[in-house]
Amino acid sequence: VSGLRPEVERLSAYAVDQDASLVKLNQNEASDDVPPDAKEEVFERLRRASWNRYPSGGPGALEDMISAREGHPVGGILAGNGSNELIQTLLVAACDRGDRVVTARPTFSVYGRAAGLLSLPVDEVPLAEGFTAFDTDAVIERARGARMVILASPNNPTGTVLMEEEAGRLAYAVEGLLIIDEAYFEFSGRSLKGLIAEHGNVVVLRTLSKAWRLAGARLGYLMGREDLVRGLAKAKLPFSVGLFARTAAEIILGRRGELEETVRGTLEQRQRVFQALRGIPGISPVPSSANFILFRIEDRSASVFYEQLRARGVLVRVFDDPLLAGYLRVTIGKEAENDAFLEAVRVIACGSRS
Ligand code: PMP
């Protein structure tokens, strides 16, 4: 016996290929690092900080900055060690043994993993045909009696956006909490946080790991009604956001330029990669509102295509889910990285150098 619960034993390791020598387009990270002068500012602040003291336990300067940016009361904001931590906090705080969680399929695997660890049954509602829309009616149907509905908009790995009208209908219909994960919102420009004012059951998740270039620092936050967030804060581990993450986040949030540059560049490149993929025989990209594109490979298995790309030095994301058997996901990178990816896809798909 391992001493661990069967729920843990059954989980596969959360393993992602992180070979830095490859063109790395598999984790939806920003392609540009934080600029050196911003890093210097962080170091400078860290030098002056007291490392022997616990970081802020409750809302501090970081939450004030987020509050001002978002126009959301500081009491309705909770920062976490990445949005992953907050997903777990939400589940722990809201769900009793046996409570049902509803999500979409395909979607971000951490929802199912975190729920599974708590032995919570997960209902996965397939996206509409072609992954271009949520099946909102089906989600509403399945949400009856469920404790939580969690949807990502834009959705990972499809880039699908939940329309405002659909989200509004969901917020009315869902009896439990409606969590909208907006990890990629900056690339779609559409937020559903406006629902919070009218619906006390809506929580919006954000992260600094994508458009803000801070995946390594680990900083996510959620927004909701103040009374709800006060409760959630009690379920989160104390001091889970460390001094480094707080400081890096404060500096980077104060620098609009980097964000705008990341988003502008990504949107231009997304358009270009999408058009190029569409022009390659046997490849069908799914329209995306995020910083990645899911694409279907018609004439061979995605895992074979993945290995062929890897052999050519390009790392993309391959999936276990049978629903995604014919699909790979590529993160939008820098122009040269995208060129390397597109050239490799052309060569593999066409069987010849172009
Ligand atoms: N939500 C979605 C939809 C994601 O794709 C990711 C990252 N892959 C996360 C949340 C987790 O982000 P963080 O780095 O903030 O934990």
Boltz pocket constraint, residues with backbone or C-beta under 6 A from the ligand:
constraints:
  - pocket:
      binder: B
      contacts: [[A, 27], [A, 28], [A, 81], [A, 82], [A, 83], [A, 84], [A, 85], [A, 108], [A, 152], [A, 154], [A, 155], [A, 156], [A, 181], [A, 183], [A, 206], [A, 207], [A, 208], [A, 209], [A, 215], [A, 218], [A, 219], [A, 220]]
      max_distance: 6.0
